[in-house]
Structure formats: structure tokens, C-alpha cells
């Protein structure tokens, strides 16, 4: 049974506890001697670890993705906590998976019902029929409720994909009526389906990581294939609607640099791209802020966005 979590560890303490071996890489010191670099994780975060002694023996006892028992010492290296691992082996007994995977704080069933209610409001019969095909796929629904939306950047927790999708759909609902000439049904269907490939892009049983399929193909291509499979026996779906919907999935990252084979070329695709970016960035920044010193006016340096964030000073009572 797990006793302490990553966010509870302090320099100088000895630990004997369970973690997920999230990463495992062999290296060599300047003298040619081997060392093992690892990343240990649980639901509260990740911590670097290093094995200096008995390296090959310890490395042989567990593979990346295993639950492992660790014995070691917590230290600080260049201002960052790490574990000097003295012993490590794979474990299969006494494991509670909820200790190791971060999860949404919201109710997945309630989020899913709200998403389905929005889907039922679409006026387009073919788009409603398409979404219903996904809802009737029990394996898809099970994974859609569980999958993360990312490995690290945003909504990187169990239920994150559903939480992100619902948030994006609610944003799309608000914006669709603000501009003339927007196909509301198409935009909302695209928002619901834009990231469905992530249920296969990631593994999320013991740790959140990329699957082989995710690394080799990526979620956009996987999502297009999933769409085509569901639309294959839909005579009601016109070729033009199918094409425009696939374009929303293909272009939602905005540029080739960020993973989209084509940039947005319809009003709905432009909106989806920007709304997706808003939701993912706000979630990622908010999580970063929550993990910083709550008493400081400024956060630490946020490397992905190349800046510090200002929390502001609390207002003094009048």
C-alpha cells in the first residue's frame, strides 16, 4: 500500500514506497561506468531518480510502465528534487491504481450527459446520427470518459479528454451565434470529435504516455480513420459534410508546425483552432499556477510559454 506521494517528499528523507516507473534510460558516466536515470510518478506528480550502484541488476528488475517498490534517499540537485535509488523491483500486489493516475475532479458521467445533450440539439440529422454511432460504441465511450487530453501540457489526467471536449463544445456554443455565416452544427460536431483519436494515442492504465500507435501515427490521423469507419455505412451523410467535418479534425492544431496537415480553411475551422488553443492554454496555465507557491505574487518560470505569470495581490479589506 502506498504511504507517501511525490508532492509530500522532502530533501534528506529516506523512502520505501510504491511508484510507477514512468521512464527508464541507461547512461554512462565519463569513466564509462553505467548509471540509470528514471522518472517515478504517482497521482500528484513526477520526480526524477538516479541509480548509481548495482545499475544493471536493478535495471533488470522492472520495465517502464511497471508499478515498482523503491528504496532510496530524497536529495536536491540543482534546485530540483530527485531520488537516489538504492533498490527497485516490479510489484503487482497491494496496488490501488487510483494512487498513481491523476484524475479530473469533475464527475465524468455528468460531463458526458451534458455533452450528449448538446449533441442532441443539433439540427443536422446526419451529424446527430454520426454522434449517436459513437455513443452506441461502448468501448469508445468507456475510453472517451477515461482518456487524458495530453501527456503533460493540459488536461493531462484521467477524464481530461472529456473535460476538455465539453469545455470546448460550450465555448463553441457561445461563439457560434456571435458571427453570421457560421454553421453551428458543423462547428459543434467538430468540437466534439476533434480529439477522439487521443483515446488510442495514449496509454493510461498505470501511467499516461504515448502508445506505439500514437507515436507512429498521432491522434489526428487516428481520428480521421475513426470518423471514416463510422461514416462508411451512412448514406445520409453527404460527401461535402463529411469533407468539411474531416477538415475540422485535420486543421484544429492550426499549422503544420503544430501537427496539423493543413491549416484552417473554413470559418468553422478557424474558430475551432482558436477556441481549442484558448481552452488548452488556460487549463495548462491554471494547473501550473496551482502547483506554485500560493503566497507568491509571481509564479516560477513557465518554460513552454517562456514567461512568468502574475497572480496579483489580494485586495485589502476596506
N, C-alpha and C positions, 0 to 999 in steps of 0.2 A: 504494500500500500504506500502511495506517495505521501511524504511528510512535509516537504518544503518545495516552494515554487521558485522559478527563476527570479521573479521580482522581489523575493524575500532574501536573496543571498547577499552576503556582505564579505568584504576582503578579510582574510585571516581565518575564516571558519572552515572546519572540516565538514565534508558532506558524504553521506551514504544514502543514495536515493535513486528513484526511477526517473528516466527521461526518455525522449525519443531521440535516437541518433539521426538528426536531420541531414547532416553532411559528414563525409569522412574522406580525407585526402592525405595520401602519403607524400612526404617531402624528405629532403636531405639537407643536413647541416653542412657548413663549409668544409668540415673534415670528412664528409661522405657518410656520416652516421645517419640512420633514418630517424624521422620523427613523424608523428601522426597528428594532423590538425583535424579537429572535429567541431561540429556545431550541435549543441544539445538544446532541446526545446520542450516546452510544455504549453499549457493554455495561456500563460502570462507572458511568454516571450521566448527569446533565444539567447544563448550565451556561448561564446567561443570556448573551446577547450584544446588542450595540447597534451600529448603523451610523449615523454622524453625517454622513459625506461621500459624495457621489455616490449618494445614497439611492435614487432612482428607477431609476437604471441598475443598481445592484446588486440591487435588489428584483426586477427583471425577469428575472434570470438563474437563478432557482430557485424552486420551489414547496414548500410544506410537504409533508414526506414524502420529498423527494429526498435522495439522497446528495450531499453538497456538499464541495468543497475550500474551505478557509478560510485566509485570511491575516490575521493580526491580532496584537493585543497583549493579554496577560492582565493584568487590573488587579483592584483590590479596591474595591468600592463599598458603603459601609455594612456592612462586615464580610463581604460575600459576593463570591466571585469572579465576574468577568464578562469577556467578550472584547470588546474594541473592534475590530470587524471592518473591515478595510481593503479586502478583496476577497473575493468569494464567487461560485461558479458551480456548477451541477449537474454531477455526474460519473457516468459509467456504466462506466468501465474501472478495473480493478485493485481491485474491490470484493470483500471477503470478508464476507458477511452476518453471520458469527459474531462479527465485531468490533463489531457495532453493537446487537445484541439480547442483553440479559441472559438467562441460561437456568438452569434448575434444575440443581443439582449431582448429582441422582439420575438413575438410568437409567430413561428413560420406558418402555422395553419391560418391564423388571422390575416397575415400578409397575402397568402395565396388566395384566400377567398376574396379579398379586396381586389386583387389583380384580375381574378376571373369575372368579378362584377364589372370592371371597366371593359374587359374583352366583350362581355355580353351587350355592352352599349353601342358597339359598332353597328353601323347601318349596312355595311357591306356583307352580304350573305356569304360570299366565298371566303372572306377573311375570317369571319366568325367560324365558318366550317373548318378552316385550316387550324385555328387555335383550338377548337374542340378536339381535333385529331391529336394534338399534343396533350391535352388534358386527359384524354382517354388512354394514353400510353402510361401505364402505372409505373414502369421503370423510369421513364423520363421524368415524371412528376416527383418520384422519390429522390432522384438525383438533383433535380432542379431546386428542391427545397433544401438540400444539404450542401450543394457545391459552394465554394468560395468564388468571389469575383476576381481575385488576383492572388499571387503568392505573397506579395509584400505591400504594394503601393496603396491599395484602397479596398475596403470590404474584404480583407484577407482573413476571413474566418468562416466557419460553418454557417450556412444560411446567408452568406454575404451576397451571393449572386441574386437570390430572390429579393433581398433588401434593396440592392442597387437597382434591379429591374423595376420594382414597384416605385421607387423614388423617381426614376427616370420617366416612367409612364405618367405619374402625377404631374411632373413638370411639363411633359408634352401636352397633357390635357389643358393646362393653363395657358400655354403659349399658342396652341393650335387656333384658338378663336381670336387671338390678338391681331393676326395678319390675314389679309384677304388672300385667296388663291391657294390656301393650304388644304391638302387632303387629310383631314383629321384621322380618318380610319387608317389610312396608309401609315401615317406617322406613328400612331399608337401601336399598330401591329408591328411596325419595325422596332419600336422601343421594347416591346415585349420579347421579340425574337432576336434582337441584335447580338446577344451574348450566349445564345443557347449552346454553342459549341464548347463552352467552358465546362460543361458537365463531363466532357471527355478530355479536355485539355489538361485538367488537373487530377492528381490523386489526392484523396482526403480521408483516408481511413486511419492512419496513425500520424501523418504529417501532411502539410499542404506543400505540394511540389508539382512539377510538370510531369505528365505522363509521357511515355515514349511517343504516343500519337500527337500529344500537344507540342513536343519539341520538334517533331519532324514535319508537322502539317500546320498547326496553330488553329485557334478557335474559329477564325473567320472562315477558313476553308471547310472545317468540320461542320460549322453551322450551315453553310450553303448546301452541303451534302444532306444534312438532316432535313432542310427545307424541301429539297428536291424529292427526297423519299416520301415525305408526307403529301406533296402535291402531285405525285405521279398518277394517282387514281382520282383526280379531282377535275372532272370535265367542266365544272362551274368556274374554275379559276382560269381567267384569260391569260394569254401569253404576256400581254402588256403588264397586267397587275403583278404577275409572277416576276417579271423582269425588274420592275420598279422596287418590289419588296427585296429581291436579292441585292439590288444596288444599295439599299439602306444598310444591309448587313456588311457588304463588301467595303463600304466607304465610311463606316462610322468612326474609324480612327483618324480620319481627316486627310492624312498624307501617306505617301509610300514610306516616308522616313519613319512613321509611327506604326507601320504594319498594314495599312490599307492598300490593296492592289490598285484601287482607283480612288481619286478624291471625290468628295460630294459634288454631284452634278444636277441635283434637283433641289427645290426649296426644302422639301421634307428631309432630304439627306443632310443639307447644311444645318438645319435645326437640330437634327438628331446628333450630329457630331458635336455641336457646341453644348447642347444640354448634357450629353454623356460626359464631356470634359468637365463641365461645372460640377456635376454630381460626384464624379470620381475625385476631383481635386479637393472639394470641400470636405468630403469624408476623410480623405487621406490627411489633410491639414488638421482637421479636428482631432483625429486619433493621435497625431504627433503632439499636438498641444496637451492632450490629456495625459500623455506619458512623460511630460516635462515637469519641472519643479513648479508646483502650483503657486508658490509665493513670489515668483519672479515676474517682473513686468515683461521681459522678453524671453522667448524660447531659446533653446540652443539652435545651432546652425542646421537648417534643413537642406541636406545635400542635393536631393533630387530637384528642388526648385531654387537652389542657390540663393538662399536668404534666411534671415531670422524673422520670426513673427512676433508682433506686438500684442500682448494680452490686454494692455490698458490697466490703469489703476482703478480700484473700486471707488465709487463715489462715496464721499464722506457724508454722514447723516447731516441734514440741515439743522 
